[in-house]
Each structure stands twice: as structure tokens, then as C-alpha cells.
Amino acid sequence: MKLVRTYPHDPHAFTQGLEYYGGYLYESTGIAGQSTLRKVALDTGQVIQKVSLPSEYFGEGLTIFRGKIYHYVAVEKRVRL
């Protein structure tokens, strides 16, 4: 395996899900009481948009299908659109 390139990333983000779509990274972070769903610029690592989940939710994975983000929340076992 050969490392081709590295990109900046928030060292405090506990990444649970990550997908590249439309030129951006979409990232689900999971940490008790601080989970987020983020849209991130790949080259700079800058968070373009962020949604903080209510403290009772724990963000897990995500996927994008037909332009919609499906976000898995483990504690409540719900899918957020």
C-alpha cells in the first residue's frame, strides 16, 4: 500500500461515517452528547455546514442516496434524513 495524499482533518472529530459526494466530504461524528453531521471541504478540512445532534442522540454512520443524506443514530435506532 502506498500513501498518495493526505488531507487536513479536525483531530477532535470522532468519525463514525464518511462519504465523498459532490466535491465535499460528509462526516458523521459520534461522541456522547456532542455528535454532529458535517459537510467538509476536502482540501482545507474547513467545516462548511454542521448540524449538532441533541445530546440524547449518538451519531453513527451515514450514506447519501439519490441526493439525500441518511444518518444512522444508534441510541434511538432511527434514521435521520
ZADREN-240907 format. One record per residue: chain; x, y, z of N, C-alpha, C, O, CB in turn; residue number from 1; residue in three letters. Coordinates in Angstrom, 3 decimals, padded with zeros to 6 digits. Atoms other than C-alpha are relative to their C-alpha. Last residue first. Glycine has a CB too. Layout:
<pts>
<chain:A&n_east:X&n_north:Y&n_up:Z&ca_east:X&ca_north:Y&ca_up:Z&c_east:X&c_north:Y&c_up:Z&o_east:X&o_north:Y&o_up:Z&cb_east:X&cb_north:Y&cb_up:Z&n:NUM&res:ALA>
...
</pts>
This chain:
<pts>
<chain:A&n_east:-000.155&n_north:-000.468&n_up:001.375&ca_east:-032.982&ca_north:012.429&ca_up:006.685&c_east:000.354&c_north:001.460&c_up:000.001&o_east:000.529&o_north:002.054&o_up:-001.063&cb_east:-001.274&cb_north:-000.240&cb_up:-000.817&n:81&res:LEU>
<chain:A&n_east:000.340&n_north:-001.410&n_up:000.191&ca_east:-032.465&ca_north:010.831&ca_up:010.105&c_east:000.247&c_north:000.383&c_up:-001.441&o_east:001.270&o_north:000.004&o_up:-002.012&cb_east:000.814&cb_north:000.907&cb_up:000.949&n:80&res:ARG>
<chain:A&n_east:-000.714&n_north:-000.561&n_up:001.142&ca_east:-032.597&ca_north:007.056&ca_up:010.517&c_east:-000.472&c_north:001.434&c_up:-000.160&o_east:-001.673&o_north:001.694&o_up:-000.227&cb_east:-000.241&cb_north:-000.838&cb_up:-001.313&n:79&res:VAL>
<chain:A&n_east:000.780&n_north:-000.715&n_up:000.991&ca_east:-033.630&ca_north:005.887&ca_up:013.966&c_east:000.898&c_north:000.448&c_up:-001.145&o_east:002.100&o_north:000.643&o_up:-000.961&cb_east:-000.710&cb_north:001.203&cb_up:000.634&n:78&res:ARG>
<chain:A&n_east:000.236&n_north:000.929&n_up:001.107&ca_east:-032.219&ca_north:003.337&ca_up:016.385&c_east:-000.934&c_north:000.614&c_up:-001.044&o_east:-001.899&o_north:-000.014&o_up:-001.480&cb_east:-000.590&cb_north:-001.318&cb_up:000.525&n:77&res:LYS>
<chain:A&n_east:001.436&n_north:000.026&n_up:000.235&ca_east:-032.582&ca_north:005.801&ca_up:019.282&c_east:-000.395&c_north:-000.968&c_up:-001.114&o_east:-001.581&o_north:-001.195&o_up:-001.354&cb_east:-000.487&cb_north:001.387&cb_up:-000.335&n:76&res:GLU>
<chain:A&n_east:000.683&n_north:000.087&n_up:-001.281&ca_east:-029.086&ca_north:005.184&ca_up:020.579&c_east:-001.508&c_north:-000.130&c_up:-000.180&o_east:-002.148&o_north:-000.939&o_up:000.491&cb_east:000.320&cb_north:001.217&cb_up:000.850&n:75&res:VAL>
<chain:A&n_east:-000.019&n_north:001.305&n_up:-000.675&ca_east:-027.543&ca_north:004.364&ca_up:017.219&c_east:-000.880&c_north:-000.072&c_up:001.234&o_east:-001.595&o_north:-001.060&o_up:001.406&cb_east:001.398&cb_north:-000.343&cb_up:000.386&n:74&res:ALA>
<chain:A&n_east:-000.158&n_north:-000.412&n_up:-001.394&ca_east:-028.435&ca_north:007.341&ca_up:015.031&c_east:-000.177&c_north:-001.247&c_up:000.851&o_east:-001.268&o_north:-001.815&o_up:000.901&cb_east:-001.031&cb_north:001.131&cb_up:000.404&n:73&res:VAL>
<chain:A&n_east:000.392&n_north:001.005&n_up:-000.984&ca_east:-027.922&ca_north:006.431&ca_up:011.378&c_east:000.328&c_north:000.501&c_up:001.394&o_east:001.464&o_north:000.881&o_up:001.677&cb_east:000.704&cb_north:-001.347&cb_up:-000.272&n:72&res:TYR>
<chain:A&n_east:-000.891&n_north:-000.058&n_up:-001.159&ca_east:-027.841&ca_north:009.383&ca_up:009.005&c_east:-000.507&c_north:-000.978&c_up:001.051&o_east:-001.628&o_north:-000.846&o_up:001.542&cb_east:000.084&cb_north:001.451&cb_up:000.580&n:71&res:HIS>
<chain:A&n_east:000.617&n_north:000.890&n_up:-000.969&ca_east:-029.331&ca_north:009.099&ca_up:005.527&c_east:001.001&c_north:-000.168&c_up:001.136&o_east:002.115&o_north:-000.648&o_up:000.928&cb_east:-000.396&cb_north:-001.387&cb_up:-000.643&n:70&res:TYR>
<chain:A&n_east:-000.891&n_north:000.562&n_up:-001.019&ca_east:-028.311&ca_north:012.064&ca_up:003.407&c_east:-000.837&c_north:-000.846&c_up:000.948&o_east:-001.849&o_north:-000.389&o_up:001.479&cb_east:000.766&cb_north:001.126&cb_up:000.779&n:69&res:ILE>
<chain:A&n_east:000.444&n_north:-000.159&n_up:-001.385&ca_east:-030.431&ca_north:012.647&ca_up:000.325&c_east:000.994&c_north:-000.666&c_up:000.936&o_east:001.530&o_north:-001.734&o_up:000.641&cb_east:-001.414&cb_north:-000.594&cb_up:000.200&n:68&res:LYS>
<chain:A&n_east:-000.099&n_north:-001.374&n_up:-000.469&ca_east:-029.074&ca_north:013.268&ca_up:-003.182&c_east:-000.482&c_north:000.258&c_up:001.418&o_east:-000.465&o_north:001.401&o_up:001.874&cb_east:-000.747&cb_north:000.855&cb_up:-000.902&n:67&res:GLY>
<chain:A&n_east:000.846&n_north:-000.883&n_up:000.807&ca_east:-030.242&ca_north:009.995&ca_up:-004.684&c_east:-000.077&c_north:001.406&c_up:000.579&o_east:-001.142&o_north:002.023&o_up:000.612&cb_east:-001.397&cb_north:-000.580&cb_up:-000.120&n:66&res:ARG>
<chain:A&n_east:000.688&n_north:000.745&n_up:001.042&ca_east:-028.612&ca_north:008.049&ca_up:-001.864&c_east:-000.978&c_north:000.927&c_up:-000.703&o_east:-001.875&o_north:001.499&o_up:-000.084&cb_east:-000.731&cb_north:-001.237&cb_up:000.585&n:65&res:PHE>
<chain:A&n_east:000.742&n_north:-000.929&n_up:000.845&ca_east:-026.052&ca_north:009.506&ca_up:000.513&c_east:-000.567&c_north:-000.814&c_up:-001.161&o_east:000.162&o_north:-001.508&o_up:-001.870&cb_east:000.913&cb_north:001.191&cb_up:-000.511&n:64&res:ILE>
<chain:A&n_east:-000.158&n_north:000.249&n_up:001.422&ca_east:-024.794&ca_north:007.365&ca_up:003.363&c_east:-000.818&c_north:001.038&c_up:-000.742&o_east:-001.707&o_north:001.668&o_up:-000.169&cb_east:-000.437&cb_north:-001.448&cb_up:-000.385&n:63&res:THR>
<chain:A&n_east:000.822&n_north:-000.762&n_up:000.928&ca_east:-024.224&ca_north:007.862&ca_up:007.031&c_east:000.226&c_north:-000.528&c_up:-001.396&o_east:001.236&o_north:-001.169&o_up:-001.687&cb_east:000.316&cb_north:001.509&cb_up:000.075&n:62&res:LEU>
<chain:A&n_east:-000.342&n_north:-000.070&n_up:001.419&ca_east:-022.862&ca_north:006.010&ca_up:010.028&c_east:-000.915&c_north:000.904&c_up:-000.797&o_east:-001.917&o_north:001.414&o_up:-000.296&cb_east:-000.027&cb_north:-001.365&cb_up:-000.593&n:61&res:GLY>
<chain:A&n_east:-000.769&n_north:001.142&n_up:000.495&ca_east:-023.143&ca_north:006.644&ca_up:013.769&c_east:000.312&c_north:000.221&c_up:-001.469&o_east:000.896&o_north:001.245&o_up:-001.823&cb_east:-000.772&cb_north:-001.337&cb_up:000.207&n:60&res:GLU>
<chain:A&n_east:-000.162&n_north:000.159&n_up:001.442&ca_east:-024.327&ca_north:009.738&ca_up:015.576&c_east:000.872&c_north:-001.184&c_up:-000.347&o_east:001.930&o_north:-001.394&o_up:000.246&cb_east:000.583&cb_north:001.250&cb_up:-000.601&n:59&res:GLY>
<chain:A&n_east:-001.404&n_north:000.326&n_up:000.258&ca_east:-025.329&ca_north:009.331&ca_up:019.226&c_east:000.128&c_north:-000.295&c_up:-001.488&o_east:-000.411&o_north:-001.288&o_up:-001.977&cb_east:000.491&cb_north:-001.225&cb_up:000.875&n:58&res:PHE>
<chain:A&n_east:-000.308&n_north:000.768&n_up:001.209&ca_east:-028.586&ca_north:011.030&ca_up:020.183&c_east:001.499&c_north:-000.215&c_up:-000.132&o_east:002.306&o_north:000.628&o_up:000.261&cb_east:-000.543&cb_north:000.712&cb_up:-001.247&n:57&res:TYR>
<chain:A&n_east:000.438&n_north:001.384&n_up:-000.197&ca_east:-029.586&ca_north:012.096&ca_up:023.730&c_east:000.277&c_north:-000.894&c_up:-001.216&o_east:000.115&o_north:-002.112&o_up:-001.135&cb_east:-001.482&cb_north:-000.023&cb_up:000.317&n:56&res:GLU>
<chain:A&n_east:-000.934&n_north:000.782&n_up:-000.826&ca_east:-027.424&ca_north:015.241&ca_up:023.447&c_east:-000.425&c_north:-001.449&c_up:000.212&o_east:000.424&o_north:-002.296&o_up:000.493&cb_east:000.159&cb_north:000.660&cb_up:001.338&n:55&res:SER>
<chain:A&n_east:000.363&n_north:-000.131&n_up:-001.415&ca_east:-029.462&ca_north:016.641&ca_up:020.557&c_east:000.830&c_north:-000.974&c_up:000.829&o_east:001.213&o_north:-002.038&o_up:000.342&cb_east:-001.521&cb_north:-000.258&cb_up:000.213&n:54&res:PRO>
<chain:A&n_east:001.119&n_north:000.838&n_up:-000.422&ca_east:-027.472&ca_north:016.360&ca_up:017.322&c_east:-000.348&c_north:000.300&c_up:001.447&o_east:000.529&o_north:000.666&o_up:002.229&cb_east:000.334&cb_north:-001.497&cb_up:-000.177&n:53&res:LEU>
<chain:A&n_east:-000.258&n_north:000.681&n_up:-001.269&ca_east:-025.319&ca_north:019.247&ca_up:016.167&c_east:-001.232&c_north:-000.801&c_up:000.385&o_east:-002.348&o_north:-000.282&o_up:000.362&cb_east:000.374&cb_north:001.016&cb_up:001.121&n:52&res:SER>
<chain:A&n_east:001.213&n_north:000.153&n_up:-000.782&ca_east:-025.701&ca_north:020.122&ca_up:012.488&c_east:000.387&c_north:-000.777&c_up:001.256&o_east:000.916&o_north:-001.885&o_up:001.170&cb_east:-001.141&cb_north:-000.730&cb_up:-000.818&n:51&res:VAL>
<chain:A&n_east:-000.001&n_north:000.968&n_up:-001.095&ca_east:-022.632&ca_north:021.455&ca_up:010.728&c_east:-001.354&c_north:000.011&c_up:000.698&o_east:-001.922&o_north:001.069&o_up:000.973&cb_east:001.135&cb_north:000.309&cb_up:001.008&n:50&res:LYS>
<chain:A&n_east:001.314&n_north:000.041&n_up:-000.626&ca_east:-022.007&ca_north:023.222&ca_up:007.418&c_east:000.034&c_north:-001.069&c_up:001.078&o_east:000.643&o_north:-002.123&o_up:000.895&cb_east:-001.129&cb_north:-000.283&cb_up:-001.047&n:49&res:GLN>
<chain:A&n_east:000.846&n_north:-000.913&n_up:000.760&ca_east:-018.815&ca_north:024.262&ca_up:005.655&c_east:-001.373&c_north:000.124&c_up:000.653&o_east:-001.952&o_north:001.208&o_up:000.713&cb_east:-000.141&cb_north:-000.479&cb_up:-001.455&n:48&res:ILE>
<chain:A&n_east:001.387&n_north:000.437&n_up:-000.133&ca_east:-016.406&ca_north:022.650&ca_up:008.129&c_east:-000.877&c_north:001.072&c_up:-000.645&o_east:-000.926&o_north:002.210&o_up:-000.178&cb_east:-000.394&cb_north:-000.239&cb_up:001.515&n:47&res:VAL>
<chain:A&n_east:000.923&n_north:-000.962&n_up:-000.584&ca_east:-012.954&ca_north:023.513&ca_up:006.816&c_east:-001.413&c_north:-000.571&c_up:000.028&o_east:-001.895&o_north:-001.124&o_up:-000.960&cb_east:000.029&cb_north:001.321&cb_up:-000.782&n:46&res:GLN>
<chain:A&n_east:000.512&n_north:000.548&n_up:-001.246&ca_east:-010.701&ca_north:020.500&ca_up:006.192&c_east:-000.995&c_north:000.923&c_up:000.684&o_east:-001.461&o_north:000.625&o_up:001.784&cb_east:001.136&cb_north:-000.292&cb_up:000.932&n:45&res:GLY>
<chain:A&n_east:-000.356&n_north:-000.845&n_up:-001.146&ca_east:-008.852&ca_north:022.565&ca_up:003.611&c_east:-000.390&c_north:-000.595&c_up:001.341&o_east:000.166&o_north:-000.220&o_up:002.374&cb_east:-000.645&cb_north:001.341&cb_up:-000.143&n:44&res:THR>
<chain:A&n_east:-001.370&n_north:-000.525&n_up:000.045&ca_east:-008.676&ca_north:020.273&ca_up:000.553&c_east:000.419&c_north:000.775&c_up:001.235&o_east:001.598&o_north:000.774&o_up:001.587&cb_east:000.154&cb_north:000.877&cb_up:-001.184&n:43&res:ASP>
<chain:A&n_east:-001.046&n_north:001.022&n_up:000.009&ca_east:-011.771&ca_north:018.169&ca_up:001.298&c_east:001.400&c_north:000.596&c_up:000.122&o_east:002.182&o_north:000.160&o_up:000.966&cb_east:-000.093&cb_north:-000.821&cb_up:-001.269&n:42&res:LEU>
<chain:A&n_east:-000.809&n_north:-000.217&n_up:001.205&ca_east:-014.171&ca_north:020.953&ca_up:002.262&c_east:001.192&c_north:-000.945&c_up:000.055&o_east:001.957&o_north:-000.923&o_up:001.019&cb_east:000.471&cb_north:001.497&cb_up:-000.117&n:41&res:ALA>
<chain:A&n_east:-001.379&n_north:-000.452&n_up:-000.163&ca_east:-016.398&ca_north:019.460&ca_up:004.985&c_east:000.684&c_north:000.177&c_up:-001.361&o_east:000.546&o_north:-000.668&o_up:-002.246&cb_east:000.788&cb_north:-000.998&cb_up:000.868&n:40&res:VAL>
<chain:A&n_east:-000.426&n_north:-000.100&n_up:001.395&ca_east:-020.157&ca_north:018.973&ca_up:005.333&c_east:001.360&c_north:000.683&c_up:000.052&o_east:001.486&o_north:001.781&o_up:000.595&cb_east:-001.052&cb_north:000.807&cb_up:-000.911&n:39&res:LYS>
<chain:A&n_east:-000.768&n_north:-001.101&n_up:000.573&ca_east:-020.828&ca_north:017.851&ca_up:008.885&c_east:000.195&c_north:-000.132&c_up:-001.503&o_east:000.296&o_north:-001.233&o_up:-002.046&cb_east:001.340&cb_north:000.089&cb_up:000.672&n:38&res:ARG>
<chain:A&n_east:-000.006&n_north:000.347&n_up:001.410&ca_east:-023.278&ca_north:015.754&ca_up:010.936&c_east:000.615&c_north:001.203&c_up:-000.692&o_east:000.132&o_north:002.322&o_up:-000.521&cb_east:-001.457&cb_north:-000.344&cb_up:-000.554&n:37&res:LEU>
<chain:A&n_east:000.315&n_north:-000.970&n_up:001.050&ca_east:-022.588&ca_north:016.078&ca_up:014.630&c_east:-000.092&c_north:-000.693&c_up:-001.354&o_east:000.364&o_north:-001.821&o_up:-001.539&cb_east:001.060&cb_north:001.118&cb_up:-000.042&n:36&res:THR>
<chain:A&n_east:000.011&n_north:000.538&n_up:001.359&ca_east:-022.430&ca_north:014.112&ca_up:017.896&c_east:-000.427&c_north:001.061&c_up:-001.010&o_east:-001.261&o_north:001.916&o_up:-000.712&cb_east:-000.931&cb_north:-001.211&cb_up:-000.085&n:35&res:SER>
<chain:A&n_east:-000.634&n_north:-000.955&n_up:000.907&ca_east:-021.546&ca_north:016.001&ca_up:021.088&c_east:000.021&c_north:-000.479&c_up:-001.451&o_east:000.873&o_north:-000.038&o_up:-002.222&cb_east:001.409&cb_north:000.278&cb_up:000.459&n:34&res:GLN>
<chain:A&n_east:000.403&n_north:-001.378&n_up:-000.243&ca_east:-023.540&ca_north:014.439&ca_up:023.952&c_east:000.551&c_north:001.030&c_up:-000.970&o_east:000.251&o_north:002.216&o_up:-000.834&cb_east:000.396&cb_north:000.376&cb_up:001.346&n:33&res:GLY>
<chain:A&n_east:001.154&n_north:-000.198&n_up:-000.881&ca_east:-021.677&ca_north:011.138&ca_up:023.808&c_east:-000.254&c_north:001.482&c_up:000.267&o_east:000.606&o_north:002.196&o_up:000.783&cb_east:000.212&cb_north:-000.737&cb_up:001.323&n:32&res:ALA>
<chain:A&n_east:-000.569&n_north:-000.073&n_up:-001.340&ca_east:-019.259&ca_north:011.199&ca_up:020.898&c_east:-001.157&c_north:000.386&c_up:000.912&o_east:-001.941&o_north:001.276&o_up:000.580&cb_east:001.211&cb_north:001.038&cb_up:000.090&n:31&res:ILE>
<chain:A&n_east:000.722&n_north:000.542&n_up:-001.139&ca_east:-020.143&ca_north:010.273&ca_up:017.369&c_east:000.828&c_north:000.099&c_up:001.259&o_east:001.899&o_north:-000.497&o_up:001.373&cb_east:-000.394&cb_north:-001.439&cb_up:-000.254&n:30&res:GLY>
<chain:A&n_east:-000.869&n_north:000.190&n_up:-001.155&ca_east:-019.161&ca_north:012.162&ca_up:014.270&c_east:-000.839&c_north:-000.491&c_up:001.163&o_east:-001.992&o_north:-000.091&o_up:001.325&cb_east:000.745&cb_north:001.311&cb_up:000.368&n:29&res:THR>
<chain:A&n_east:000.784&n_north:000.195&n_up:-001.206&ca_east:-020.902&ca_north:011.767&ca_up:010.930&c_east:000.986&c_north:-000.221&c_up:001.135&o_east:001.836&o_north:-001.108&o_up:001.062&cb_east:-001.005&cb_north:-001.203&cb_up:-000.141&n:28&res:SER>
<chain:A&n_east:-000.551&n_north:000.735&n_up:-001.137&ca_east:-018.940&ca_north:013.182&ca_up:008.034&c_east:-000.995&c_north:-000.042&c_up:001.153&o_east:-001.573&o_north:000.976&o_up:001.535&cb_east:001.318&cb_north:000.635&cb_up:000.461&n:27&res:GLU>
<chain:A&n_east:001.087&n_north:-000.043&n_up:-000.959&ca_east:-019.874&ca_north:014.342&ca_up:004.563&c_east:000.414&c_north:-000.940&c_up:001.121&o_east:000.753&o_north:-002.100&o_up:000.886&cb_east:-001.395&cb_north:-000.410&cb_up:-000.646&n:26&res:TYR>
<chain:A&n_east:000.100&n_north:001.134&n_up:-000.906&ca_east:-016.814&ca_north:015.106&ca_up:002.488&c_east:-001.211&c_north:000.227&c_up:000.886&o_east:-001.442&o_north:001.342&o_up:001.353&cb_east:001.303&cb_north:-000.177&cb_up:000.850&n:25&res:LEU>
<chain:A&n_east:-000.158&n_north:-000.214&n_up:-001.447&ca_east:-017.301&ca_north:017.538&ca_up:-000.355&c_east:000.023&c_north:-001.334&c_up:000.731&o_east:-000.449&o_north:-002.352&o_up:000.226&cb_east:-001.138&cb_north:000.891&cb_up:000.553&n:24&res:TYR>
<chain:A&n_east:-001.169&n_north:-000.827&n_up:-000.277&ca_east:-016.895&ca_north:017.610&ca_up:-004.154&c_east:000.252&c_north:000.285&c_up:001.478&o_east:001.181&o_north:001.018&o_up:001.818&cb_east:-000.139&cb_north:001.282&cb_up:-000.713&n:23&res:GLY>
<chain:A&n_east:000.131&n_north:-001.348&n_up:000.551&ca_east:-020.405&ca_north:016.404&ca_up:-004.936&c_east:001.149&c_north:000.936&c_up:000.338&o_east:000.958&o_north:002.148&o_up:000.446&cb_east:-001.261&cb_north:000.602&cb_up:000.479&n:22&res:GLY>
<chain:A&n_east:001.130&n_north:-000.195&n_up:000.905&ca_east:-020.170&ca_north:013.393&ca_up:-002.627&c_east:-000.019&c_north:001.455&c_up:-000.463&o_east:000.043&o_north:002.372&o_up:000.356&cb_east:-001.348&cb_north:-000.381&cb_up:000.692&n:21&res:TYR>
<chain:A&n_east:-000.343&n_north:-001.075&n_up:000.936&ca_east:-017.369&ca_north:011.850&ca_up:-000.573&c_east:-001.122&c_north:000.116&c_up:-001.012&o_east:-001.494&o_north:-000.863&o_up:-001.658&cb_east:001.373&cb_north:-000.265&cb_up:-000.711&n:20&res:TYR>
<chain:A&n_east:000.313&n_north:000.238&n_up:001.408&ca_east:-018.653&ca_north:009.776&ca_up:002.359&c_east:000.382&c_north:001.238&c_up:-000.809&o_east:000.177&o_north:002.371&o_up:-000.373&cb_east:-001.512&cb_north:-000.343&cb_up:-000.189&n:19&res:GLU>
<chain:A&n_east:-000.681&n_north:-000.944&n_up:000.883&ca_east:-017.584&ca_north:009.365&ca_up:005.964&c_east:-000.334&c_north:-000.361&c_up:-001.441&o_east:-000.214&o_north:-001.514&o_up:-001.854&cb_east:001.546&cb_north:-000.013&cb_up:000.237&n:18&res:LEU>
<chain:A&n_east:000.380&n_north:000.216&n_up:001.391&ca_east:-019.278&ca_north:007.706&ca_up:008.935&c_east:000.625&c_north:001.078&c_up:-000.863&o_east:000.758&o_north:002.224&o_up:-000.433&cb_east:-001.537&cb_north:-000.006&cb_up:-000.163&n:17&res:GLY>
<chain:A&n_east:000.760&n_north:001.241&n_up:000.025&ca_east:-018.238&ca_north:007.293&ca_up:012.577&c_east:-000.391&c_north:-000.372&c_up:-001.427&o_east:-000.446&o_north:-001.553&o_up:-001.771&cb_east:-001.248&cb_north:000.123&cb_up:000.875&n:16&res:GLN>
<chain:A&n_east:000.707&n_north:000.351&n_up:001.227&ca_east:-015.528&ca_north:009.945&ca_up:012.790&c_east:-000.644&c_north:-001.373&c_up:000.102&o_east:000.009&o_north:-002.363&o_up:000.430&cb_east:000.949&cb_north:000.040&cb_up:-001.185&n:15&res:THR>
<chain:A&n_east:-000.008&n_north:001.451&n_up:-000.106&ca_east:-014.579&ca_north:011.084&ca_up:016.292&c_east:-000.866&c_north:-000.547&c_up:-001.130&o_east:-002.070&o_north:-000.743&o_up:-000.964&cb_east:-000.516&cb_north:-000.481&cb_up:001.408&n:14&res:PHE>
<chain:A&n_east:001.192&n_north:000.643&n_up:000.554&ca_east:-013.798&ca_north:014.695&ca_up:015.449&c_east:000.158&c_north:-001.517&c_up:000.088&o_east:001.124&o_north:-002.082&o_up:-000.426&cb_east:-000.241&cb_north:000.444&cb_up:-001.475&n:13&res:ALA>
<chain:A&n_east:000.941&n_north:000.249&n_up:-001.088&ca_east:-011.188&ca_north:016.195&ca_up:017.786&c_east:-001.283&c_north:-000.673&c_up:-000.469&o_east:-002.139&o_north:-001.020&o_up:000.345&cb_east:-000.336&cb_north:001.294&cb_up:000.688&n:12&res:HIS>
<chain:A&n_east:-000.504&n_north:001.095&n_up:-000.840&ca_east:-008.319&ca_north:015.949&ca_up:015.272&c_east:-000.938&c_north:-000.347&c_up:001.160&o_east:-000.758&o_north:-001.377&o_up:001.809&cb_east:001.363&cb_north:000.365&cb_up:000.549&n:11&res:PRO>
<chain:A&n_east:000.168&n_north:-000.388&n_up:-001.400&ca_east:-010.327&ca_north:018.005&ca_up:012.755&c_east:000.444&c_north:-001.154&c_up:000.899&o_east:-000.177&o_north:-002.217&o_up:000.885&cb_east:-001.478&cb_north:000.394&cb_up:000.296&n:10&res:ASP>
<chain:A&n_east:001.222&n_north:000.475&n_up:-000.651&ca_east:-008.992&ca_north:016.875&ca_up:009.385&c_east:000.006&c_north:000.438&c_up:001.457&o_east:001.057&o_north:000.496&o_up:002.096&cb_east:-000.128&cb_north:-001.546&cb_up:-000.107&n:9&res:HIS>
<chain:A&n_east:000.196&n_north:-000.452&n_up:-001.382&ca_east:-006.407&ca_north:018.074&ca_up:006.871&c_east:-001.346&c_north:-000.478&c_up:000.552&o_east:-002.325&o_north:-000.619&o_up:-000.180&cb_east:000.084&cb_north:001.537&cb_up:000.078&n:8&res:PRO>
<chain:A&n_east:000.883&n_north:-001.154&n_up:-000.069&ca_east:-005.879&ca_north:015.903&ca_up:003.795&c_east:-000.157&c_north:000.423&c_up:001.457&o_east:-000.119&o_north:-000.418&o_up:002.355&cb_east:-001.379&cb_north:-000.317&cb_up:-000.637&n:7&res:TYR>
<chain:A&n_east:000.683&n_north:-000.192&n_up:-001.278&ca_east:-003.137&ca_north:013.425&ca_up:002.959&c_east:-000.833&c_north:001.277&c_up:-000.067&o_east:-000.550&o_north:002.184&o_up:-000.849&cb_east:001.020&cb_north:000.066&cb_up:001.176&n:6&res:THR>
<chain:A&n_east:000.232&n_north:-001.382&n_up:-000.413&ca_east:-002.020&ca_north:012.174&ca_up:-000.428&c_east:-000.678&c_north:000.018&c_up:001.362&o_east:-001.410&o_north:-000.906&o_up:001.714&cb_east:-000.857&cb_north:000.753&cb_up:-001.045&n:5&res:ARG>
<chain:A&n_east:-000.032&n_north:-000.879&n_up:001.161&ca_east:-000.748&ca_north:009.050&ca_up:-002.195&c_east:-000.144&c_north:001.457&c_up:000.402&o_east:000.546&o_north:002.321&o_up:-000.139&cb_east:-001.096&cb_north:-000.377&cb_up:-000.979&n:4&res:VAL>
<chain:A&n_east:000.716&n_north:-001.222&n_up:-000.343&ca_east:000.168&ca_north:006.728&ca_up:000.669&c_east:000.160&c_north:000.989&c_up:-001.140&o_east:001.283&o_north:001.338&o_up:-001.506&cb_east:000.514&cb_north:000.602&cb_up:001.339&n:3&res:LEU>
<chain:A&n_east:-000.774&n_north:-001.229&n_up:000.111&ca_east:001.312&ca_north:003.473&ca_up:-000.903&c_east:-000.889&c_north:001.195&c_up:000.334&o_east:-001.977&o_north:001.342&o_up:-000.223&cb_east:000.603&cb_north:000.145&cb_up:-001.418&n:2&res:LYS>
<chain:A&n_east:000.843&n_north:-001.149&n_up:000.000&ca_east:000.000&ca_north:000.000&ca_up:000.000&c_east:000.909&c_north:001.239&c_up:000.000&o_east:001.919&o_north:001.276&o_up:000.702&cb_east:-000.970&cb_north:-000.017&cb_up:001.216&n:1&res:MET>
</pts>
